[in-house]
Amino acid sequence: MTTHPDTSARRPHLTRLLAAARLTAAGFDGRVEHVLSPETIDGGGELGYRVR
């Protein structure tokens, strides 16, 4: 179990591109977004990719 609310952003980029292509083929506006966390005292940086 993870405490991060957006675990889908951690999946491989290629998987996200394929999911976006399936959405586009179905008539939706599928897109892949690069997800970054804000820089804080504890760190920050890249979380991964998500499809919308």
N, C-alpha and C positions, 0 to 999 in steps of 0.2 A: 504494500500500500504506500502511496506517495502523498505528501502533504501539498504538492504543487497542483494548483487547480487546472492546469492546461497540459495534461500528459500527452495529448495528441500532437502537440508541437514537437515532441521528442522523437517521433518516428522518422525513418529515413526519407530524404528529400525525394528520391525516385518514386517511392510509394505515394507521396503527396502529389507529384506530377501526374501519375496515372489516375488518381482519384479525381483530380481537377479535369483531366481529359474526359473521364466518364461523365462528369457533371455537364461539361460543355456539349458533349454528344447528345445528352438528354434534354438540351435546350436551356440549361441554366448558365449563369455567369460564374463558372468555376475558376478559382484563382488560388495560387499558392502565395502565402505570406511568410516572410522571414521574421521570426519572433525573437526579440531581444528583451532582456530584463534590464531595468534601470540600474545604473551604477550606484551602489550604496557602500557603506563602510565595510560590509561583509563581502563585497564583490559585485558581480553582475556580469552581463555578457549574453552570449548566444544561448537560446533555449532550443532552437530548431526551426521547424517549418510547420505550418498548418494550412488546411484547405478551407476556403469559404465559398 
